[in-house]
């Protein structure tokens, strides 16, 4: 019998990898996405700009939801 991860803990991209056949198991799908990272750089000028700080915080919040290996 196969044990499935609860829907509230299964990352949507991991589920997509399982559904599409890209990964054969839950552990394989998790490993596939665990290595993904995102890099964000701001120079000194942008780091002092309020709009850029808002964009940075938005990018970090989004990355945490979309990229399972982020942060």
SULDAKA-V710794 format. One record per residue. N is the residue number from 1. SS is DSSP state (H for helix, E for strand, C for the rest). PHI is phi in whole degrees, 0 to 359 (999 if undefined). D_FIRST is the distance of its C-alpha to the first C-alpha in whole Angstrom. Layout:
n=N ss=SS phi=PHI d_first=D_FIRST
n=N ss=SS phi=PHI d_first=D_FIRST
This chain:
n=1 ss=C phi=999 d_first=0
n=2 ss=C phi=271 d_first=4
n=3 ss=C phi=266 d_first=7
n=4 ss=C phi=261 d_first=10
n=5 ss=C phi=286 d_first=13
n=6 ss=C phi=301 d_first=15
n=7 ss=C phi=301 d_first=18
n=8 ss=C phi=280 d_first=21
n=9 ss=C phi=246 d_first=20
n=10 ss=C phi=276 d_first=19
n=11 ss=C phi=293 d_first=22
n=12 ss=H phi=297 d_first=23
n=13 ss=H phi=284 d_first=23
n=14 ss=H phi=296 d_first=20
n=15 ss=H phi=299 d_first=19
n=16 ss=H phi=298 d_first=21
n=17 ss=H phi=297 d_first=20
n=18 ss=H phi=291 d_first=17
n=19 ss=H phi=296 d_first=18
n=20 ss=H phi=278 d_first=21
n=21 ss=C phi=89 d_first=19
n=22 ss=C phi=298 d_first=21
n=23 ss=C phi=238 d_first=18
n=24 ss=C phi=272 d_first=15
n=25 ss=C phi=216 d_first=13
n=26 ss=H phi=297 d_first=14
n=27 ss=H phi=295 d_first=16
n=28 ss=H phi=294 d_first=18
n=29 ss=H phi=294 d_first=19
n=30 ss=H phi=299 d_first=20
n=31 ss=H phi=295 d_first=22
n=32 ss=H phi=303 d_first=23
n=33 ss=H phi=270 d_first=25
n=34 ss=H phi=297 d_first=26
n=35 ss=C phi=277 d_first=29
n=36 ss=C phi=287 d_first=30
n=37 ss=C phi=221 d_first=33
n=38 ss=C phi=230 d_first=36
n=39 ss=C phi=242 d_first=40
n=40 ss=C phi=231 d_first=43
n=41 ss=C phi=238 d_first=46
n=42 ss=C phi=232 d_first=49
n=43 ss=C phi=280 d_first=53
n=44 ss=H phi=300 d_first=55
n=45 ss=H phi=294 d_first=57
n=46 ss=H phi=291 d_first=54
n=47 ss=H phi=297 d_first=52
n=48 ss=C phi=269 d_first=55
n=49 ss=C phi=268 d_first=55
n=50 ss=H phi=300 d_first=53
n=51 ss=H phi=297 d_first=52
n=52 ss=H phi=292 d_first=50
n=53 ss=H phi=294 d_first=49
n=54 ss=H phi=296 d_first=47
n=55 ss=H phi=297 d_first=46
n=56 ss=H phi=298 d_first=44
n=57 ss=H phi=298 d_first=43
n=58 ss=H phi=296 d_first=41
n=59 ss=H phi=298 d_first=40
n=60 ss=H phi=295 d_first=38
n=61 ss=H phi=298 d_first=37
n=62 ss=H phi=292 d_first=35
n=63 ss=H phi=300 d_first=34
n=64 ss=H phi=297 d_first=32
n=65 ss=H phi=274 d_first=30
n=66 ss=H phi=266 d_first=30
n=67 ss=C phi=256 d_first=29
n=68 ss=C phi=295 d_first=27
n=69 ss=C phi=271 d_first=28
n=70 ss=C phi=287 d_first=32
n=71 ss=C phi=56 d_first=34
